[in-house]
Amino acid sequence: MLVLTRKLKESIVIGDNIEVTVVDVKGDQVKLGIVAPSHVSVHRREVYEEIQRENRAAARARVQDLNSLTELVRKGRK
């Protein structure tokens, strides 16, 4: 992990097209402004983890649905 120190209104650049700026600091909270291309997803960690859980659940459901469909097709051919 790279650890950087930044002051209010200072930025870091990731790659060629992502900029993260310290917008505000209050107590133990830091507000960050992020400029990134529209094709780059930016999420808080807890939101990202929930999206991943939902995606895994949806993928499992699709496999189960496909298995059920396969069984229906097999039964229809008999």
JOQUI-V860756 format. One record per residue. RES is the residue in one letter. SS is DSSP state (alpha for helix, beta for strand, coil for the rest). OMEGA is omega in whole degrees, -180 to 180 (none if undefined). Layout:
BEGIN
res=[RES | RES]
ss=[SS | SS]
omega=[OMEGA | OMEGA]
END
This chain:
BEGIN
res=[M | L | V | L | T | R | K | L | K | E | S | I | V | I | G | D | N | I | E | V | T | V | V | D | V | K | G | D | Q | V | K | L | G | I | V | A | P | S | H | V | S | V | H | R | R | E | V | Y | E | E | I | Q | R | E | N | R | A | A | A | R | A | R | V | Q | D | L | N | S | L | T | E | L | V | R | K | G | R | K]
ss=[coil | coil | coil | coil | coil | coil | coil | coil | coil | coil | beta | beta | beta | beta | coil | coil | coil | beta | beta | beta | beta | beta | beta | beta | beta | beta | coil | coil | beta | beta | beta | beta | beta | beta | beta | coil | coil | coil | coil | coil | coil | coil | coil | coil | alpha | alpha | alpha | alpha | alpha | alpha | alpha | alpha | alpha | alpha | alpha | alpha | alpha | alpha | alpha | alpha | alpha | alpha | alpha | alpha | alpha | alpha | alpha | alpha | alpha | alpha | alpha | alpha | alpha | alpha | alpha | alpha | alpha | coil]
omega=[175 | 178 | -179 | 174 | 179 | 175 | 178 | 179 | 174 | -174 | 165 | 179 | 178 | -176 | -179 | -168 | 176 | 179 | 178 | -176 | 173 | -175 | -177 | 175 | 177 | -180 | -178 | 178 | 178 | 174 | 179 | 172 | -177 | 175 | -179 | 177 | -176 | 180 | 179 | 178 | 177 | -178 | 167 | -176 | -176 | 177 | 179 | 180 | 177 | 177 | 179 | 178 | 180 | 179 | 178 | 179 | 179 | 179 | 178 | -180 | -179 | 178 | 178 | 178 | 180 | 178 | 178 | 179 | 179 | 178 | 178 | 180 | 179 | -180 | -180 | -178 | -176 | none]
END
